[in-house]
Amino acid sequence: MKVLIVFAHPDTSSFNYALKESIKLGFTDSGCEIIESDLYRMNFKSHLDRYDYPSWDKETFRPDEAAIKASEDNSHAEDINIERQKITESSVIVFQFPIWWSNCPAILIGWIQRVFGYGFGYPDPVLRNKKILISCTAGNYSAADIDIRIRSQLSSFAYMGAEILPIIAVSPNNTLTEAERKQFIADAYNIAKGVAGNLSS
Ligand SMILES: Cc1cc2nc3c(=O)[nH]c(=O)nc-3n(C[C@H](O)[C@H](O)[C@H](O)COP(=O)(O)O)c2cc1C
């Protein structure tokens, strides 16, 4: 079983990175194959524009129409095709990120907006039979607050047919003791193992 991990944090010494590595280990220890999209290290382009649709040749740019045309003649930018292939191959998609202004980092929002669209998302729900595991950290929001806000921000995944698993919400990240951090990292490992176990049983 393949698991795609989409990671959106600029620093590889961050707590987010440690959580991501722990989740990754939980899945690999359960026999899963990991595919990664480390958005900052990939320098993933985070804004949607006409260059995402190389066959769009009109002077004006209509994103909806360009997406339909690109879907019909299979002509999206190559970085979009690569991400789509990773999603297609995966049974589980993990997102690891810090909450910034009640939302995901812009690079992750851009990944969602550029990768999904007409023909890959809807009208056929492309995430049907896939599970989404969201793991995020916040400076001061409560875990309940994180759940409400992020579930709402990322509701498009449910629209595209995915099952959203219980969110791993780490808070308040900025005041955790070292022992609490270690516990969150261990919990993330166990949650990943649990998800993998449920899928294979
Ligand atoms: C631009 C920015 C916006 C932030 N907005 C929020 C917020 O809306 N709510 C919150 O609880 N924490 C907020 N934070 C705090 C981050 O969530 C916190 O720094 C992060 O979870 C720490 O993770 P790290 O140690 O892996 O970087 C914000 C931080 C930054 C830099």
The ligand as an ORCA input file, in Angstrom:
! r2SCAN-3c Opt
* xyz 0 1
  C       2.488     33.502      9.832
  C       2.058     32.722     11.054
  C       0.717     32.657     11.363
  C       0.278     31.903     12.474
  N      -1.060     31.812     12.733
  C      -1.494     31.051     13.780
  C      -2.895     30.908     14.032
  O      -3.760     31.407     13.323
  N      -3.263     30.167     15.127
  C      -2.351     29.562     15.951
  O      -2.734     28.902     16.917
  N      -1.001     29.655     15.696
  C      -0.571     30.387     14.645
  N       0.782     30.484     14.364
  C       1.725     29.701     15.180
  C       2.170     28.422     14.421
  O       1.094     27.557     14.215
  C       3.297     27.750     15.192
  O       4.391     28.620     15.147
  C       3.659     26.415     14.565
  O       2.659     25.471     14.805
  C       5.000     25.948     15.118
  O       5.402     24.755     14.459
  P       6.971     24.504     14.138
  O       7.661     24.551     15.480
  O       7.068     23.165     13.484
  O       7.383     25.647     13.218
  C       1.221     31.241     13.295
  C       2.599     31.336     12.972
  C       3.009     32.055     11.861
  C       4.497     32.116     11.525
*
